[in-house]
Amino acid sequence: MFKKVIILLKEGLQLDAKMPEKIKEYINCGELSLISFNNLQKEDLIGIDLVISIGGDGTFVKAAHLMEEGLILGINSNYKTSEGALTSINLDEIDKLKNLDKGKMEITEKQRADVILNGKILDEKVINEIYIGAASQFHSSRYILNFKGAKEEQRSSGVIVSTGTGSDSWFLAAGGKPFHYSEKKLRFIVREPYFGKRVFKPTILAGELSEKEKIVVESTRNFGGIIAINDSTYDFNTGDIVEVKISDSPLKVIKLK
């Protein structure tokens, strides 16, 4: 069914020596390889038909951000300590992989976001959220926000741009309204905006991006600004410009029945 399969392992996770062969037999695949979390590179996923992530949500997200195409299936390696919101089965249910060969599965699409920094698109296609602001949370984020033709300079605790998948975590805690992962849109929210007596009176505090729309943020912070995507951070200081829009390449996720 699958010609090339990669098993992505949570860093430090040790599988039973016979587990890879069992997995290969269960899913009836040709070439199967293992790679650890810290060693995964974007080029490792080129031409791969299926990625099986074994770990928690963080392991799943690592692959989800680097994949251009192909399918992904998440396995929770420790359901007692990991929510496994993005995974399909637990490690002790590994025999359920047999359902792949039987066609007992559902493929869903989760929308992702593209991030363009200073005119260059980043390698990561974001499945959850993007944070734009100061690295230290006790410092103010300083930037010019441009959305749907409106433009204003702001001070805040940063801007969160979220997909539907990420909308029920940090985005929700910041006051955002969750939405379904399949909806072709993004939402953003400004965290703790500063309202001054005269200069700063922000009005663009939240918004929704449909297809072909984008939010543009220009940094006015001299140092200490970042763009954070999962475990990756990018410098974002005076003159840097970031654009965020919906990716035209949603993530295709397998859910076993």
N, C-alpha and C positions, 0 to 999 in steps of 0.2 A: 504493500500500500504506500509506504514512504521509502524513497530511495536513500535520502540522507537525513539522519537524525542526530541532534546534539542533546546530551544531558548536561544541564547546567547545575552544578552543585553549590550549595551554600558553603562559604569558606569554612574549612575545618570539619565539614561533614564527611564521615566515613561510611560508605555503603558496604553491605555484605559483599564479599568477593564474587558471589554467584549472581548478584542482583542485576548487573548489566546484561548478562546473557539471558536472564529471565525476561527482562524488559524487551530485548531484541526479539525474543520468541513471541511474547505477548502481542507486539505491535506489527510483527511480520515485516520487518524493515531490512534494507540492504546494508548500508554503511552506518555504523553507530559509533559516536565518540563521546568522551567525557571531558568536561572542562570546568575548572573551579571559578568561582565568582570573581576573584581579583585578577584572573588571567584573561577574562573574556574581552575580545576586541570586536569592533564592528565587522571587520573583514572575516572573522570566524563564522559569521552568520550568512555570508553570501552563498546562495545556492542551496541553503538548508530548507528541507520541506517541513520539518517539525522540530520545535524546541521543547524539551521537557525540563521545566525548572523544578528542582527539588530543594526546598528550603522554606522560607516564609514569603511574605509579600515583597520584601526588598529584593529577593533573588528574582522573582517574577518581573518586577519593574526594571531591573538591570537589563534583562533581555528585551523587554517590551520597548525600551528606549532606543535600542540599537538595531532592532529588526527592521528591514525594509519590506520584506514579504515573507510568506510562509505562515505556518500555524504555530500556536503556542498552547501548551497545557501545563498547568501548575499543580504540583504535588506538595502538600504541607508536610514538612519533615517532623514537626512537633506541634500537634494541635493543642497540647496543654499550655504552651507558652506563646503560640503565635495565632493571631486571629485567622490568618489564611483567607482573607476576604476575596482574594483574586485567584485562589487555587480551586481545583475541581475535586480532588480526593486527598485523603491522608496517606502517608507512606505505608501504613499497615493495610491499606486497601489496594496495593499495587496490582493485584490480580485483575482489578477492574479495567486495566489497560486492554484486556482481551476484547472489550466492547468496541474498541477502535476498529479492529478488523471486521467486526460484525456490523459496523455502521450504526451502532447504538450511541450516538453522540449528537450534540448540537453545536453548530459554529455560530458564534455571535461576533459582532463587530463593535469594538470600542474606539471611539473617536480619539485622535491624538492631536497635539499642537506642534506647529513648527515655530522655532525661535530663530530670528535673524538678528545677529549682533554686528553692527557697523557694516551692514551690507552682505555679510556672509552667513549662510544658513548653518546652524550648528548640527553636528552629527546626530544629536538626540532628538527623537520624536517623542514628545512628552505625553505620558499616559495619565499623569495625575495633576500636579500643579507647578506653576513657576512663581518664584518669589523675586521681586525686584525692589531693592532698597539697601539700607545700611546693613553691614555685616554684624555690627554690635546693636542689639535691640534697644539699648539705652541711648543710642544716638539717633537723631532724626534722619529720615530718608528725604533727600532733596532732589527734585526732578521736575521736568515739564511733561505733562500728560496730554496726549493728543488722541482724541476719539471722536469719530463721526463729524469731523470738521471743527469741533470745539477744542480749544487749547488753553491750558492754564498751568501756572507754576504752583507746586504744592510742597507742603511739609507734612510728613505722616510717619507711621511706623512701617511703611512699605506697601506695595501693591501685590496682590495675589491674583493670578490668572489661572483659572481651573477648567479642566475637562469635566464631563459628567462623572467619570470614574473617581476623580479626586474631590468631587464637590461635597461629599459627606464627611470630610475630615477637617483639615485646617481651614479650608474655605468656609465651611459651615460654622466652625468655632469663631471665625472672624465676623460672622453675621450674614454670610451669603446664603442663598437659597439653593438647595441641592436640585439636581436634574439628572435625567437618565443618561447612562454612558453611551447610548446609541444615537442620541440627538446631535445633529450636526451643528453644534454651536459651542462657544466658550463663554464663560462669565468671569468678570473681574470685580474685585472689591478693594477699596482703599482702607487700610487699617488705621484706626485712630487718627483721623485727619486733624491737623492743627488749624484752628480758626483764630486769626489775629484780630486786633481792633481795627486795622486799616488796610494792610497789604494783602494778607492771606485770607480769602473767603471762598474756599473751594466749593464747586458745585458738581464736578464730575466725580462722584463717590462710588459708583457702581455702574455696571453696564453689561450688555450681552452682545457677543459677536456672532453673526451668522456667517455663512460661506462668503468668501471674497472680502470680508471685512477684517480689519486689524486694529490693534491698539499699539500706539507708538509712545515710547517713553524715552526722554533724553535726560541723562544725569546732569545735575548741577552741583554734585558733591565732589570736593577736591580729592578726597581719598576715603577709603573704607566702604565704598559701594560695591555691591555684588548682584549677580543674577544667580539664584540657586535653583538647581533642577535635581531633585533627589539627592545623591551624594556628590554631585558636581557643582562647582562654583566658578563663576567667570567675573573678572574685574569689571566694574561698571562705575566709572568716574567721569569727571567733567568732559563733556563733549561726546561721550559714548551714547549711541542710540540703539535701542532694542525694539524690534517689532515682533508681535505675536499674532498668529493666525491659525485657523484650523488646517491641519494637514490633509492632503488629498490621499493619504495612505493610512486608513484605519487599521488597528490591530485586530487580527482574526484569532479568536480564542476558542479553544475546544472545551466544552463542558460534557462530561460523560453522563450517560443516562443509567 
